[in-house]
Amino acid sequence: MLFLHGFPDFWFAWRHQIKEFSRRYRTVAIDLKGFGDSDKPTEITAYLTSKIREDISNLVRALNYKSCILVAHDFGGTVAYHVATKFPELVDKLIILNSPHPAAFLEAVKTRKSQKAKSWYMVLFQVHYLPDILLRVFDYEFLRCMCGGRLGSAVTDDEIQAYRYMYSKHGFSKQLNLYKAALSYRKFCDTVSTEIDIPSLIIWGAGDSFLDTELAEMNRKYLPKMKIKILDEAGHWPHIDKADEVNTAIQDFLDENY
């Protein structure tokens, strides 16, 4: 099982899933390019999803596997959609948490005022240095709201300190290059407008402050073998907010025969 985190996370976001699924699978949670302790190239083009999907493809093969169960959240989901489209043979099953198919997201931004309003932060992320400065000024307290679960109670103080340590060490500027590359080079949905004919599970926290819940169903246009699990008491980070429910949904999905 290969886990791809989103923004502003690193591998640690999957701690509850690693503990659960390592009993049955080889679990690998990586830091995406620009995040955590991974390489942080300076050029924006290095962060194009077309480049990162190649990284994932090479990683699976470097681990001596022909395929994997791919689990992803947020921007990691965007990468996962690219991997599943370009290298379908690498993905046995696709599990996505609160991340719309790129083409579905663009459609939602164009047609849904609510989603367009919720996507304001992507514009902020285009301003050079400003996001990183703001985050440091507020001493990374936003992490308690963002990574601390919907109500801030799903994460312990020690876990928040792990996030604080990682981002005070590396900052955020290189991570934001994911958004800059996607918007500046208009490659957000490059080559991923076709159907992904892979058994897929969409897990969606209905309390997401950044994405409309309707986006989960909009994914069906691109994922014909999709199942959906909506968690009403979870936010953008369901794997943290409701870890036990997410783990159960994933295991049930993996136990099904296709």
C-alpha positions in Angstrom: 0.0 0.0 0.0 1.5 3.3 -1.1 0.3 6.4 0.6 0.4 9.9 -0.9 -0.2 12.9 1.5 -1.6 16.3 0.6 -0.9 19.9 1.6 0.4 20.8 4.1 1.3 17.3 5.3 4.1 14.9 5.2 4.2 11.1 5.6 3.1 11.4 9.2 -0.5 12.2 8.1 -1.0 8.5 7.5 0.2 7.3 11.0 -3.2 5.8 11.8 -3.4 3.9 8.5 0.2 2.7 8.7 -0.4 1.2 12.1 -3.6 -0.6 11.0 -2.6 -1.9 7.5 1.0 -2.9 8.2 -0.5 -6.0 9.7 -1.5 -7.2 6.3 0.4 -5.2 3.7 3.7 -3.6 3.2 2.9 0.0 3.9 5.0 2.8 2.4 4.2 6.5 3.1 6.4 9.0 1.4 7.1 12.7 1.5 6.2 14.1 -1.9 8.7 16.3 -3.7 9.0 19.6 -1.8 7.6 18.2 1.4 9.1 16.9 4.6 12.6 15.6 4.1 12.3 14.9 0.3 14.2 16.8 -2.3 13.1 20.4 -2.9 14.1 21.6 -6.4 14.0 25.3 -7.1 12.5 25.2 -10.5 8.7 25.3 -10.7 8.5 22.8 -13.5 9.9 20.1 -11.3 6.6 20.1 -9.5 4.3 19.5 -12.4 2.1 16.5 -11.7 3.3 14.9 -15.0 6.8 14.9 -13.4 5.7 13.7 -10.0 3.7 10.8 -11.4 6.9 9.6 -13.0 8.5 9.8 -9.5 5.7 7.5 -8.2 6.1 5.1 -11.1 9.8 4.8 -10.5 9.3 4.4 -6.8 7.0 1.4 -7.1 9.5 -0.3 -9.4 12.4 0.6 -7.2 10.6 -1.2 -4.3 10.5 -4.3 -6.6 6.8 -4.2 -7.1 4.8 -4.4 -10.3 1.8 -2.7 -8.8 0.3 -1.3 -5.6 -2.8 -0.3 -3.7 -2.6 3.5 -4.1 -4.1 5.6 -1.2 -4.0 9.4 -1.5 -5.4 12.6 0.0 -5.8 16.2 -1.2 -3.1 17.1 -3.7 -1.7 13.6 -3.3 -5.0 12.6 -4.9 -4.3 14.7 -7.9 -1.0 12.9 -8.3 -2.8 9.6 -7.8 -5.3 10.3 -10.6 -2.4 11.1 -12.9 -0.6 7.9 -12.0 -3.7 5.8 -12.5 -4.3 7.4 -15.9 -0.8 7.2 -17.2 0.3 4.0 -15.6 -2.9 2.0 -14.9 -1.0 -1.2 -14.7 0.7 0.1 -11.5 -2.6 0.5 -9.6 -4.5 -2.5 -8.4 -7.0 -0.4 -6.4 -7.4 3.3 -6.0 -8.4 4.9 -2.7 -8.9 8.7 -2.6 -9.8 10.8 0.4 -11.2 14.3 -0.2 -9.6 14.9 -3.5 -11.7 15.4 -6.7 -10.6 14.2 -10.1 -8.8 17.2 -11.7 -11.3 17.6 -14.5 -14.2 17.4 -12.1 -12.6 20.0 -9.9 -12.2 22.4 -12.9 -15.8 21.8 -13.9 -16.9 22.6 -10.3 -14.9 25.8 -10.2 -16.5 27.0 -13.4 -20.1 26.0 -12.5 -20.4 26.2 -8.7 -20.0 29.5 -7.0 -19.5 27.8 -3.7 -16.5 25.8 -4.9 -15.0 28.9 -6.6 -15.2 30.7 -3.3 -13.7 27.9 -1.4 -10.7 27.8 -3.7 -9.5 31.3 -2.7 -6.3 30.0 -1.1 -5.0 28.8 -4.4 -4.7 32.4 -5.6 -2.9 33.3 -2.3 -0.4 30.6 -2.9 0.7 32.2 -6.1 2.1 35.3 -4.3 5.8 34.9 -3.9 6.9 34.4 -0.2 3.7 35.8 1.3 2.1 32.5 2.4 5.4 31.4 4.1 5.8 34.7 5.8 2.2 34.7 7.1 2.6 31.2 8.4 5.7 32.0 10.3 4.3 35.2 11.8 1.4 33.2 13.2 3.9 30.6 14.5 2.2 27.8 12.6 -0.8 27.8 14.8 -2.9 27.2 11.7 -1.6 23.6 11.8 -3.8 22.9 14.8 -6.9 23.8 12.7 -5.7 22.3 9.4 -4.0 19.1 10.5 -5.7 18.9 13.9 -9.0 17.5 12.6 -12.3 19.2 12.0 -12.7 20.3 15.6 -9.1 20.4 16.5 -9.5 17.4 18.9 -8.4 14.5 16.7 -4.7 15.3 17.1 -2.7 15.4 20.3 -0.4 18.3 21.3 2.6 16.0 20.7 1.4 15.3 17.2 1.0 19.0 16.5 4.6 19.5 17.6 5.7 17.0 15.0 4.1 19.1 12.3 5.5 22.3 13.8 9.0 20.8 13.9 8.9 19.7 10.3 7.6 23.0 8.9 9.7 25.3 11.1 12.7 23.3 9.7 11.8 23.4 6.0 9.2 26.1 5.6 6.4 26.0 3.0 7.7 27.8 0.0 8.7 24.6 -1.9 5.4 22.9 -1.1 3.5 25.8 -2.6 5.3 25.1 -5.9 2.7 22.3 -6.5 0.0 24.8 -6.8 2.1 27.3 -8.7 3.1 24.6 -11.3 -0.5 23.4 -11.6 -2.0 26.8 -12.2 0.8 28.7 -13.9 1.5 26.0 -16.5 -2.2 25.0 -16.9 -1.3 21.4 -16.5 -3.8 20.6 -13.7 -5.8 18.1 -15.7 -3.3 17.3 -18.5 -4.0 13.8 -19.8 -6.5 12.9 -17.1 -9.7 13.6 -18.8 -10.3 10.0 -19.7 -11.9 7.3 -17.6 -9.9 5.4 -15.0 -11.0 1.8 -15.3 -9.7 0.7 -11.9 -11.7 -0.3 -8.8 -11.9 2.9 -6.8 -13.1 4.1 -3.4 -13.8 7.7 -2.6 -13.9 8.6 1.1 -15.2 12.1 1.7 -15.5 14.1 4.9 -18.7 16.1 4.5 -17.4 18.9 6.7 -14.7 19.9 4.3 -14.1 23.7 4.3 -12.2 23.6 1.0 -14.2 21.2 -1.2 -17.9 20.8 -1.9 -19.2 17.4 -0.9 -20.9 17.2 -4.4 -17.5 16.8 -5.9 -17.4 13.2 -4.6 -20.3 12.2 -6.9 -18.9 14.3 -9.8 -15.9 11.9 -9.8 -18.1 9.2 -11.1 -17.8 10.6 -14.6 -14.2 9.6 -14.6 -14.2 6.6 -12.2 -16.9 4.1 -13.5 -15.9 1.5 -10.9 -16.2 3.9 -8.0 -17.7 3.5 -4.6 -18.3 6.4 -2.2 -18.2 6.6 1.5 -19.4 9.9 3.0 -18.4 10.7 6.6 -20.7 13.4 8.0 -18.6 14.0 11.1 -15.3 14.4 9.3 -13.7 17.4 7.6 -11.0 17.7 5.0 -8.8 15.1 6.9 -11.1 12.1 7.4 -8.2 9.8 7.9 -7.4 11.8 11.0 -10.8 12.9 12.1 -12.4 9.5 11.9 -9.4 7.1 11.5 -11.3 4.0 12.7 -14.2 4.5 10.3 -11.8 5.3 7.4 -9.7 2.2 8.1 -12.8 0.0 8.2 -14.1 1.5 4.9 -10.7 0.8 3.3 -10.5 -2.7 4.5 -14.0 -3.5 3.4 -13.2 -2.2 0.0 -10.0 -4.2 -0.2 -11.8 -7.4 0.8 -14.2 -7.1 -2.1 -13.6 -9.1 -5.3 -13.8 -7.4 -8.7 
